Amino acid sequence: MAIVLGPTQYGKAENRVVRIYRDTPRHEIKDVTVSTALRGDFTDAHTVGDQARIVPTDSQKHACYAFAKTHGIDQIETYALALGRHFVASIEPVDAARISVDEHRWQRVEDHDHTWVRAGEETRTTAVTVEVGTAGAGAGGSEAAGIETPGPRAWVVSGFKDLALLKSTGSQFWGFLEDEYTVLEPTTDRVMATSLQAWWRYATTDVDYGAVYGNVKALMMRTYAELESLALQQTLYAMGSAVLEAHPEIAEVRLSAPNNHHLLYDLDRFGIANAGEVFHADDRPYGLIQAAVTRDDAPPPGPAWDEFPRT
């Protein structure tokens, strides 16, 4: 039996970077958590402890902070792309870099020029993968056209997590398969609540990321609200479809939605009528519904979704 080293990566996780823009009396803030992961041939570091091909994770940390100043954090996608391209282009042993960024949003206190309070909605996020090679085979969208442009390849996945949604009606669940353990009662009117996670893979890097993010979020929320849902599965598919129909620059949408159950609380025992008005919010266990919605002509994803390097 031979023992061999499989895929590896290493980096600096969860660097908390805050950038204050002081160009005018009205300051702006960007608050992000950045994680880096470098991939390449680092066999000797693992097998014999030779660090000659290892750039320290401490160096990666410093790059995250330096790029916040030199490149700015206008959009988290462009910031992540700049960092990934830097690692791939300037560090010879690095074949690929994956940069993940979560944005922590702030809102102004009474429209004050330099005071904010933490905003309490979803967390915006991105994961950018950059590889040595030509841009034509990556997310630049030129692969299908056969155009090769010098430079590293890049794939961009954007999204959000923890977007809390609840509708008090307009949701049904009936006609399901039953077995000997089924006790759930069918319903044609229920509360449907979730904490949505959504990601979308771009087919190009020529994108106004902020505008697309806002529109995708609005489309998903509107679809969730307006669809007379027969199941959370149907809702996810409709949300993904709405995004793809409106945004040709997006190749694929992936969604993950816990079914946060709201159970009608038994008040009859106290002689109190409860006509769908008082519920127990049951946080666990929960159903977890996940779906991917994609175009039939979407470019291949490459390593866009890979959090760990492939063999």
C-alpha positions as CSV (number, residue, x, y, z in Angstrom):
1,M,0.0,0.0,0.0
2,A,1.3,3.4,-0.9
3,I,0.3,6.6,0.9
4,V,-0.1,9.7,-1.3
5,L,-1.0,13.3,-0.7
6,G,-4.3,14.4,-2.1
7,P,-5.5,17.9,-3.0
8,T,-4.4,20.7,-0.7
9,Q,-5.0,24.4,-0.2
10,Y,-4.0,26.9,2.5
11,G,-4.7,30.5,3.3
12,K,-5.8,33.0,5.9
13,A,-9.4,32.7,7.1
14,E,-11.7,35.4,8.3
15,N,-9.7,38.6,8.0
16,R,-11.9,41.3,9.3
17,V,-11.2,44.4,7.1
18,V,-12.9,47.8,7.6
19,R,-12.3,50.5,5.0
20,I,-13.4,54.1,5.8
21,Y,-13.6,56.5,2.8
22,R,-12.8,60.0,4.0
23,D,-12.6,61.8,0.6
24,T,-15.5,64.1,1.6
25,P,-17.0,65.3,4.9
26,R,-19.6,62.5,4.4
27,H,-17.7,59.3,5.1
28,E,-18.5,55.9,3.6
29,I,-17.8,52.5,5.2
30,K,-17.1,49.0,3.9
31,D,-16.9,46.2,6.5
32,V,-16.0,42.7,5.2
33,T,-14.7,39.4,6.3
34,V,-12.2,38.0,3.8
35,S,-10.8,34.4,3.5
36,T,-8.0,33.4,1.1
37,A,-7.1,29.9,-0.1
38,L,-4.2,29.2,-2.4
39,R,-3.8,26.1,-4.5
40,G,-0.8,24.7,-6.3
41,D,2.0,22.1,-5.9
42,F,2.8,22.3,-2.2
43,T,3.7,18.7,-1.8
44,D,7.1,19.2,-0.1
45,A,5.6,21.4,2.6
46,H,3.3,18.5,3.6
47,T,5.7,15.6,3.1
48,V,9.1,16.9,4.2
49,G,8.3,20.3,5.8
50,D,10.0,22.3,3.0
51,Q,8.4,25.8,3.0
52,A,10.3,27.1,-0.1
53,R,7.1,27.2,-2.1
54,I,4.9,28.5,0.7
55,V,4.0,32.2,0.9
56,P,3.0,32.7,4.6
57,T,-0.7,33.0,5.5
58,D,0.4,36.2,7.3
59,S,1.5,37.7,4.0
60,Q,-2.0,36.8,2.5
61,K,-3.6,38.6,5.5
62,H,-1.5,41.8,4.8
63,A,-2.5,41.7,1.1
64,C,-6.2,41.8,2.1
65,Y,-5.7,45.0,4.1
66,A,-3.3,46.6,1.5
67,F,-5.8,45.9,-1.3
68,A,-8.6,47.5,0.7
69,K,-6.6,50.7,0.4
70,T,-4.9,50.4,-3.1
71,H,-7.9,48.8,-4.9
72,G,-10.7,49.8,-2.6
73,I,-13.9,47.8,-1.9
74,D,-16.4,49.4,-4.1
75,Q,-18.0,46.0,-4.8
76,I,-16.9,42.8,-3.0
77,E,-16.6,41.0,-6.3
78,T,-14.1,43.4,-7.8
79,Y,-12.1,43.4,-4.6
80,A,-12.0,39.6,-4.5
81,L,-11.1,39.4,-8.2
82,A,-8.2,41.9,-7.7
83,L,-6.9,39.8,-4.7
84,G,-7.2,36.5,-6.6
85,R,-5.5,37.8,-9.7
86,H,-2.7,39.2,-7.5
87,F,-1.9,35.9,-5.9
88,V,-2.0,33.9,-9.2
89,A,0.0,36.5,-11.2
90,S,2.7,37.3,-8.6
91,I,3.4,34.1,-6.7
92,E,4.9,31.5,-8.9
93,P,3.9,28.3,-7.1
94,V,0.2,29.4,-7.0
95,D,-1.9,27.8,-9.7
96,A,-5.3,29.0,-8.3
97,A,-6.7,31.2,-5.6
98,R,-10.2,31.2,-4.1
99,I,-11.2,34.4,-2.3
100,S,-14.4,34.5,-0.2
101,V,-15.9,37.7,1.1
102,D,-18.8,38.4,3.4
103,E,-20.0,42.0,3.6
104,H,-21.4,43.3,6.9
105,R,-23.8,46.2,6.1
106,W,-24.2,49.4,8.1
107,Q,-26.8,52.1,7.8
108,R,-26.5,55.7,8.8
109,V,-27.8,57.0,12.1
110,E,-30.4,59.7,11.2
111,D,-28.5,60.4,7.9
112,H,-25.4,61.4,9.9
113,D,-22.2,61.9,7.9
114,H,-20.0,59.6,10.0
115,T,-22.1,57.5,12.3
116,W,-23.7,54.1,11.5
117,V,-25.7,51.3,13.1
118,R,-25.4,47.7,12.0
119,A,-28.1,46.8,9.4
120,G,-30.0,43.7,10.3
121,E,-30.9,42.0,7.1
122,E,-29.0,39.4,5.0
123,T,-25.2,39.1,4.6
124,R,-24.0,39.7,1.1
125,T,-21.3,37.3,0.0
126,T,-19.1,36.3,-2.9
127,A,-16.6,33.6,-3.8
128,V,-14.1,34.3,-6.6
129,T,-11.8,31.6,-8.0
130,V,-8.8,32.7,-10.2
131,E,-6.6,30.2,-12.0
132,V,-3.5,30.4,-14.1
133,G,-4.4,30.2,-17.8
134,T,-6.3,32.3,-20.3
135,A,-9.3,34.3,-19.5
136,G,-11.2,32.8,-22.4
137,A,-11.9,29.6,-20.5
138,G,-13.2,31.2,-17.4
139,A,-16.1,33.4,-16.4
140,G,-15.2,36.0,-18.9
141,G,-17.9,34.4,-21.1
142,S,-15.5,34.2,-24.1
143,E,-15.0,30.4,-24.0
144,A,-18.2,29.7,-25.9
145,A,-17.1,32.3,-28.6
146,G,-13.7,30.7,-28.8
147,I,-11.9,34.0,-27.9
148,E,-8.7,33.7,-25.9
149,T,-7.5,36.6,-23.9
150,P,-4.1,36.5,-22.1
151,G,-4.4,36.5,-18.3
152,P,-5.7,34.4,-15.5
153,R,-9.1,32.7,-15.7
154,A,-11.8,33.7,-13.2
155,W,-15.1,32.5,-12.0
156,V,-17.4,34.7,-9.8
157,V,-20.2,33.4,-7.6
158,S,-22.2,36.0,-5.7
159,G,-25.1,35.7,-3.3
160,F,-26.5,36.3,0.2
161,K,-27.3,34.3,3.3
162,D,-29.7,34.6,6.2
163,L,-32.4,36.5,4.4
164,A,-35.4,36.0,6.7
165,L,-38.7,35.7,4.7
166,L,-42.2,34.9,6.0
167,K,-45.6,35.0,4.4
168,S,-48.7,34.5,6.6
169,T,-50.8,32.9,3.8
170,G,-50.4,32.0,0.1
171,S,-48.7,28.7,0.9
172,Q,-50.1,25.1,0.6
173,F,-48.8,21.6,1.1
174,W,-51.0,18.6,0.2
175,G,-51.0,15.5,-2.0
176,F,-47.8,14.3,-0.6
177,L,-46.6,10.6,-0.4
178,E,-47.6,8.9,2.8
179,D,-46.1,6.0,4.6
180,E,-46.6,4.3,7.9
181,Y,-44.9,7.2,9.8
182,T,-46.9,10.0,8.1
183,V,-49.0,12.0,10.6
184,L,-48.6,15.4,8.9
185,E,-52.0,16.9,8.0
186,P,-52.4,18.3,4.5
187,T,-53.0,22.1,4.4
188,T,-54.2,24.6,1.8
189,D,-53.3,27.6,4.0
190,R,-50.1,27.8,6.1
191,V,-47.4,30.2,7.3
192,M,-44.3,29.8,5.1
193,A,-41.0,31.1,6.6
194,T,-37.4,30.6,5.7
195,S,-33.9,32.0,6.2
196,L,-32.8,32.0,2.5
197,Q,-29.4,31.4,1.2
198,A,-28.9,32.1,-2.5
199,W,-25.9,32.1,-4.9
200,W,-25.6,32.8,-8.5
201,R,-22.8,32.1,-10.9
202,Y,-21.9,34.7,-13.5
203,A,-21.2,33.9,-17.1
204,T,-19.0,37.0,-17.4
205,T,-17.0,39.3,-15.2
206,D,-18.2,42.5,-17.0
207,V,-21.0,43.1,-14.5
208,D,-22.3,46.0,-12.4
209,Y,-22.3,43.7,-9.4
210,G,-24.1,46.0,-7.0
211,A,-27.0,46.7,-9.3
212,V,-27.4,43.0,-10.2
213,Y,-27.3,42.1,-6.5
214,G,-30.1,44.5,-5.6
215,N,-32.3,43.4,-8.5
216,V,-31.8,39.7,-7.9
217,K,-32.7,40.1,-4.2
218,A,-35.8,42.1,-5.2
219,L,-36.9,39.5,-7.8
220,M,-36.5,36.7,-5.3
221,M,-38.5,38.5,-2.6
222,R,-41.2,39.5,-5.0
223,T,-41.6,35.9,-6.3
224,Y,-41.7,34.6,-2.8
225,A,-44.4,37.0,-1.9
226,E,-46.6,36.7,-5.0
227,L,-46.5,33.0,-5.9
228,E,-49.3,30.9,-4.6
229,S,-47.0,28.2,-3.4
230,L,-47.9,24.5,-3.5
231,A,-44.5,23.7,-1.9
232,L,-41.3,25.4,-1.0
233,Q,-39.6,23.4,-3.8
234,Q,-41.9,25.1,-6.3
235,T,-41.1,28.5,-4.8
236,L,-37.3,28.0,-5.1
237,Y,-37.6,27.0,-8.8
238,A,-39.7,30.0,-9.5
239,M,-37.3,32.3,-7.8
240,G,-34.3,30.9,-9.7
241,S,-36.2,31.1,-13.0
242,A,-37.2,34.7,-12.5
243,V,-33.5,35.6,-12.0
244,L,-32.3,33.8,-15.1
245,E,-35.1,35.3,-17.2
246,A,-34.1,38.8,-16.1
247,H,-30.4,38.5,-16.1
248,P,-28.6,36.9,-19.2
249,E,-25.3,37.5,-17.5
250,I,-26.1,34.9,-14.8
251,A,-25.6,31.2,-15.8
252,E,-26.9,29.4,-12.8
253,V,-28.7,30.0,-9.5
254,R,-28.4,27.8,-6.4
255,L,-30.8,28.1,-3.4
256,S,-31.0,26.6,0.1
257,A,-34.0,27.2,2.2
258,P,-34.8,25.8,5.6
259,N,-38.6,25.4,6.2
260,N,-38.9,27.3,9.5
261,H,-42.1,25.7,10.8
262,H,-44.7,27.8,12.5
263,L,-47.1,25.5,14.3
264,L,-50.6,26.6,15.4
265,Y,-50.5,26.8,19.2
266,D,-53.2,24.9,21.0
267,L,-55.3,27.5,22.9
268,D,-58.5,25.4,22.9
269,R,-57.5,23.9,26.2
270,F,-57.8,27.3,27.7
271,G,-61.1,28.1,26.1
272,I,-59.5,30.5,23.6
273,A,-60.2,30.3,19.9
274,N,-57.1,30.4,17.7
275,A,-58.1,30.8,14.1
276,G,-54.6,30.9,12.6
277,E,-53.4,33.8,14.7
278,V,-51.0,32.5,17.3
279,F,-48.1,30.2,16.4
280,H,-45.1,28.5,18.0
281,A,-42.0,29.2,15.9
282,D,-40.1,25.9,15.9
283,D,-36.5,26.4,15.0
284,R,-35.4,22.7,14.8
285,P,-35.6,20.2,13.4
286,Y,-36.5,21.7,10.1
287,G,-36.9,20.6,6.5
288,L,-34.1,21.8,4.3
289,I,-35.0,22.4,0.6
290,Q,-32.2,23.0,-1.9
291,A,-32.3,23.4,-5.7
292,A,-30.1,24.5,-8.6
293,V,-31.7,26.3,-11.6
294,T,-29.6,26.7,-14.7
295,R,-29.7,27.5,-18.3
296,D,-29.4,24.6,-20.7
297,D,-26.7,26.5,-22.6
298,A,-24.8,27.7,-19.5
299,P,-21.0,27.6,-19.7
300,P,-19.4,24.9,-17.6
301,P,-18.9,25.9,-14.0
302,G,-15.2,24.8,-13.8
303,P,-14.1,25.3,-10.2
304,A,-16.7,28.0,-9.4
305,W,-18.4,26.0,-6.7
306,D,-15.3,24.2,-5.3
307,E,-14.5,25.2,-1.8
308,F,-11.8,22.4,-1.7
309,P,-9.6,21.7,-4.7
310,R,-10.5,18.8,-6.9
311,T,-8.3,15.8,-7.7
